Amino acid sequence: MSVSLYYSAHRTTPLTKAESASITHVVATHIASFPYSDEESLYVYDRRAAGPQEIVAGSTKMPLDPGRLMPVIAHVLHSVTELRRAMPDADWRVHMDDLDVPWDEVEGYALPGVRDADLIAELAAVLDRAAG
């Protein structure tokens, strides 16, 4: 069974040219710095297919490899944080299947432990021992 991260923004006014350019920039920057070419990355749906008040929407399928899961989540959530900051007046929803991802004005979107370098290193060591 796969798990996906979903993100969407809604408001009554359409995107401005500057906001559209910001979205394009965030997506391009994300793709250029994404650590795994064989995993699904930030994917923003074609805006022409969006509903009348949905200005941005997308999803990312999470990797099955536990060693890649936390880095992918952190990277995608960082990019979604940048998208939200480019359109702060929109109503955002970010969730991983049934779990809403909380917003923090300082940190942006994050899940507990996802940015914890010690926890990530510990998980990687456990996975290396299990594989070896």
C-alpha positions as CSV (number, residue, x, y, z in Angstrom):
1,M,0.0,0.0,0.0
2,S,1.4,3.4,-0.9
3,V,1.1,6.7,0.9
4,S,1.0,10.0,-0.8
5,L,1.4,13.6,0.3
6,Y,-1.3,15.9,-1.1
7,Y,-1.2,19.7,-1.3
8,S,-3.7,22.3,-2.5
9,A,-4.4,26.0,-2.2
10,H,-7.8,27.7,-2.7
11,R,-9.0,31.3,-3.0
12,T,-11.5,33.3,-5.0
13,T,-8.9,35.3,-7.0
14,P,-6.8,33.7,-9.7
15,L,-3.0,33.5,-9.7
16,T,-1.1,36.6,-10.7
17,K,1.7,36.5,-13.2
18,A,4.2,36.9,-10.4
19,E,2.6,34.1,-8.4
20,S,2.7,31.8,-11.5
21,A,6.4,32.7,-12.0
22,S,7.0,31.8,-8.3
23,I,5.3,28.5,-8.6
24,T,7.4,27.7,-11.7
25,H,10.6,28.7,-9.9
26,V,9.8,26.6,-6.8
27,V,9.0,23.5,-8.9
28,A,12.2,23.9,-11.0
29,T,14.4,24.5,-7.9
30,H,12.8,21.5,-6.2
31,I,13.4,19.2,-9.2
32,A,17.0,20.3,-9.6
33,S,17.8,19.6,-6.0
34,F,15.7,16.5,-5.4
35,P,18.0,13.7,-4.1
36,Y,16.5,10.7,-5.8
37,S,16.0,10.5,-9.6
38,D,14.1,7.2,-9.3
39,E,11.5,8.5,-6.7
40,E,8.4,10.6,-7.3
41,S,9.1,14.3,-6.6
42,L,7.0,17.4,-6.1
43,Y,4.2,17.2,-8.7
44,V,1.9,20.2,-9.3
45,Y,-1.1,19.4,-11.4
46,D,-1.9,21.3,-14.6
47,R,-3.8,24.4,-13.3
48,R,-6.1,24.3,-16.3
49,A,-7.6,21.1,-14.9
50,A,-8.1,22.7,-11.4
51,G,-11.4,23.8,-10.0
52,P,-12.5,27.5,-10.1
53,Q,-11.1,28.3,-6.7
54,E,-8.2,25.8,-6.6
55,I,-5.1,27.8,-7.6
56,V,-2.5,25.1,-6.9
57,A,-2.8,21.4,-6.3
58,G,-0.5,18.4,-6.4
59,S,0.7,15.2,-4.9
60,T,3.8,13.1,-4.3
61,K,3.8,9.3,-3.8
62,M,6.1,8.5,-0.8
63,P,8.9,6.0,-1.3
64,L,8.6,2.5,0.1
65,D,12.3,2.5,1.1
66,P,12.3,3.6,4.8
67,G,15.8,5.1,4.4
68,R,14.5,7.5,1.7
69,L,11.1,8.3,3.3
70,M,12.2,11.0,5.7
71,P,14.5,12.9,3.2
72,V,11.8,12.8,0.6
73,I,9.1,14.1,3.0
74,A,11.4,16.8,4.3
75,H,12.3,17.9,0.7
76,V,8.8,18.0,-0.6
77,L,7.4,19.7,2.5
78,H,10.1,22.4,2.2
79,S,9.0,23.0,-1.4
80,V,5.3,23.1,-0.4
81,T,6.3,25.6,2.3
82,E,7.9,27.8,-0.4
83,L,4.7,27.5,-2.5
84,R,2.6,28.6,0.5
85,R,4.9,31.6,1.2
86,A,4.5,32.7,-2.4
87,M,0.7,32.7,-2.0
88,P,0.1,33.5,1.7
89,D,-3.4,34.7,1.2
90,A,-4.7,31.3,-0.1
91,D,-6.3,28.6,2.1
92,W,-3.9,25.7,2.1
93,R,-4.4,22.1,2.9
94,V,-1.4,19.7,3.1
95,H,-2.0,16.1,4.2
96,M,-0.6,12.6,4.0
97,D,-3.6,10.5,3.3
98,D,-5.7,11.1,6.4
99,L,-3.0,13.0,8.4
100,D,-3.0,16.8,8.1
101,V,0.5,18.3,8.1
102,P,0.6,21.2,10.5
103,W,1.7,24.7,9.4
104,D,4.1,26.7,11.5
105,E,4.8,30.3,10.6
106,V,8.5,30.0,11.3
107,E,9.2,26.4,10.3
108,G,6.6,25.9,7.6
109,Y,5.3,22.4,7.0
110,A,7.0,19.6,8.8
111,L,6.2,16.4,10.6
112,P,7.8,15.6,14.0
113,G,11.4,14.2,13.5
114,V,11.6,14.8,9.8
115,R,14.3,17.5,10.1
116,D,16.0,15.8,13.0
117,A,19.5,15.0,11.7
118,D,20.3,12.7,14.6
119,L,17.1,10.7,14.1
120,I,17.7,10.4,10.4
121,A,21.3,9.2,11.0
122,E,20.1,6.7,13.6
123,L,17.5,5.4,11.2
124,A,20.1,5.1,8.4
125,A,22.4,3.2,10.7
126,V,19.7,0.7,11.7
127,L,18.7,0.2,8.0
128,D,22.4,-0.4,7.1
129,R,22.8,-3.0,9.9
130,A,19.6,-4.7,8.8
131,A,20.8,-4.8,5.1
132,G,24.3,-5.9,5.9
